[in-house]
């Protein structure tokens, strides 16, 4: 009896007792300060020359002819309000990221049009029962985030008058500050960052702590550095902390891992931001690979897990079966497959170029691979990686306005 009492006392006494809520580590990114003349690449000409080699995917070219992407995004017409208009907007966002890399002024002209409009076209409609899932609430903040990323890097390549520059800068900064990430579905609730399991509830609006916030946060961080705006940088670091609170102690993003048959899709696509941010933080002397997430894993742990995950899709089985936001693509569609069988499904074929082994991973995460798994990096020549799948999803896509490899190439 005495032994049991001592055990109970010890459980209540020590900080990590089983009855307390899991404590989150402090947000150390808030210690980072803006610097004068931040540049994301050492050799911009080298970055630019590589970026100009980006091919425009034939499929995106054909879709652009139908959708008239420049005018659609610039005028925000048709307004993104349902599945069809969302898909069109998503394709156009992807297309503009690519052609903008070839001609940055295209994105610059859109930003100037928005900033100059008498009535701001980039306003997401409020969630109501009639709207149901709020498509504009996803598409508009996401585009503001990725275009802000693009603008922060290509800033000096976009020609504005001094007045136009001030107008665009003021507009973008205010729009990013306006993003509060309200839940998109009527009746849903915000994520609870103190409870990992809160992500599983059907009443939780997971975009509140997920992909929209991530895209905006990276835009805030990059533009905060570019404009030497400490307030915007701090907001980006606060926003990204919310997203990273759902990466567990083993480096697994539970928000992405729980996405049913799309578990690999969500997980792989958003790893790209880790290597983008590694390059973004280099000028301020911060090694982002060694950054610790709120639950104790480091960025390098997160990437190590995702490398292994590409070799074994079942590593997220315990979370994927939750089917968060994936009821039409439940985990049971792939749960009984072998890795070889899985690779033949749509859930693998359109996500990662598995047929090329590690090449896409190296391309997306060259500095990480070189430093932490050099045997993988050295298995392919640098020239081969440079010329591999320049337009591949995971490098530039609808969800990322900048290529992690292009940044690395300009810094290497």
C-alpha positions, 0 to 999 in steps of 0.5 A: 500500500505504501509503495502505491502511495509513493508511486501516485505522489511521484506521478502528481509531483513531477512535471511530466506526469500523466495527468497533466496536459502536454506542455509545448516548448516556447516559440524560439523563432520569435527571437529572430530579428530582421536584418538590413538588405536580406537576400534569400540567395547569395548569387541571384544571377545563378538562381535566376538562370536556373529558374528560367529553365523551368518548363511549363507543363503541357497540361497546365498550358492547355488548362490556361487556354481554357481558364485564362488564368492571368485574367481569372486570378487578377480579376478574381472572376469567376469568384472561387465558390464551389468545387469546380471554381476551386479546381480552376483557381488551383490550376491557375495558381500553379500555372502562374507560379510557373510562368511567373518564374519565367516572367516575374512581372506577371505576378507583379502586375496582378499584385498591383491590380489588387492593390490599386482596385477601388474595391479589393477583390481578394476578400473571402466570404464569411462562412454561412450555412448556405455556403457550406464549405468555404472555398474562397476562405481557402483559395484567397488566403492561400494565394496571398501567401504564395504570391507573397513568397514569390514577391519576396524573392523576385522583389527586385525583378518586378518593375514598379514606380516608387509610388506603385512599390509603396502601394503594393507593399502596404497592400500585401502587408495589410492583407497578411495581417488581416488573415486570422484563419477562422474555421471554414465550415459553419459550426466548426471549431478551431484547432486546440494546439495543446491537444494533438487528438483535437485534430481528429474531431469532425467538428475541428476545422483543420485548415485553421491550423494547417495548410492555409496558415502554413502558406500565409505564414511562410509568405509573412516570414519571407516578406517580413525579412524583405521589407524589414518589418519585424511585426510581420515576421513575428506574425509569421512565426506565431502562425507557423508555430500553430501549424508545427504544434501538430508535429509530434515528438517523432517528427510526424505531422498528425494533421497530414498523416491522418488524411486517409488514402491521401496520407502520403500526398499531404505529407510529401507536398508540404515537406518542401517548406522545410527546405525553403525555410532553410534557405530563407533563414541562412542570411540571419545565421539560423540553422533551421534543420536544428530548429525544435518544434513545439513538441520536441522533434527537430526539422531534421527529424521531420524530414528523416521521417518523411524520407522513410515514409516514402519507402513505406506508406504504412508508417502513418497507418494509425493516423491515416485511418482517421480519414480527416477530411478524406471521407471520399478517399478513406484509408481502407482503399490502400490499407491492405496493399503492399508497398508495390501495389500501393505504388500503382494506385492514383494515391502514389502515381500523381504524388511523387515520382517513385519510379525515379527512386530518391531523385525527387527527394534529393531535388526537393531537399538537397541541403538536407540530403547532402548533410544528413543522408550523404550516401543518398545524395552521392548516389546521383550526380549533382548535374543529374539532380539539377536537370531532373524534373524541373516542373515536378510537383513538390518543387513549384506547385499551386501550394508553393510559389518558390522552388526549394532547389532553385534557392539552394542552387543560388546559394550553393 
